[in-house]
Amino acid sequence: MGALEGKVAVVTGGASGIGLASSRRLVAEGASVVVVDANGEGAEKAASELGGVAVQADVGDVTHWPRVLDATRRLGGMDIAYLNAGVTTGEEDIVKLTDEQYRRILSVNVDGIVFGTRAVVPELVARGGGAIVATSSLAGIVAFSGDPIYTLTKHAVVGFVRAVAPRLSENHITINAICPGLVDTPLIDGEIRDSLAGVGFPLIPAEAVAEAVLGCVLGDATGQAVVVQLGREAVPYRFGRPPGPRAPGVEGRIPPEWLADSGQPAPPKGS
């Protein structure tokens, strides 16, 4: 019996890369998986391999989420949502950024997380709790200048996860962001891949990220940004505390979440 026997998981961007590796890892622990991808053929291939269900969907389109939920209901409900789908612009120069590039990356990388969370929370509540994991990036906690808009979207994912976690924990739902460095996925195109190989820079296997995803699913911590780097154990990033005001008498009225680190424990799932 695996740790996820009888559980149902949704994985977006599940046809390749981190999504496919994570789907395989979840299935290995006994979960049934709904593979969601804009590439319908790829989703079908992955679902066939995993004995799961395929759904072709654009995660940034709110009208597509009902079909995802319908697929999970056919399997009995939803316990896990891995909101992983993401794209890059590949544009370093902000002046050359097109409107189309900007709207597309916001739709997938930000709307896909927000719309996905909004859609799955009622389903998880109905099951007594569960886990949400969202793919951010090391670019979600550092200033990666190679693709500033990608960096913007991944910072947005981390901020959203940290902010929504306390309220979700009231319903026994954890939510965490995965922040890997450079991973060996189709997002690393040929030119970048060749450049990295030329300087001997190793890429993180997608399976290592999948292991960190599983850790978030099985753990009780919430609101974390979990960093995954090659050869290191996945660890939550420790955010520093911002300076507070010095006006007399205001210290006790500062919302504690403005100063406290993230990574608070959530009530046990399903309790």
Secondary structure, DSSP 8 states (H G I E B T S, - for coil): --TTTT-EEEEETTTSHHHHHHHHHHHHTT-EEEEEES-HHHHHHHHHHHT-EEEE--TT-GGGHHHHHHHHHHTT--SEEEE----------GGG--HHHHHHHHIIIIIHHHHHHHHHHHHHHHTT-EEEEEE--GGGTS--TTSHHHHHHHHHHHHHHHHHHHHHHTTTEEEEEEEESSBSSTTS-HHHHHHHHHTT---B-HHHHHHHHHHHHH--B-S-EEEE-TTS--EE----------STT-GGGS-GGGTS-S--B---TT-
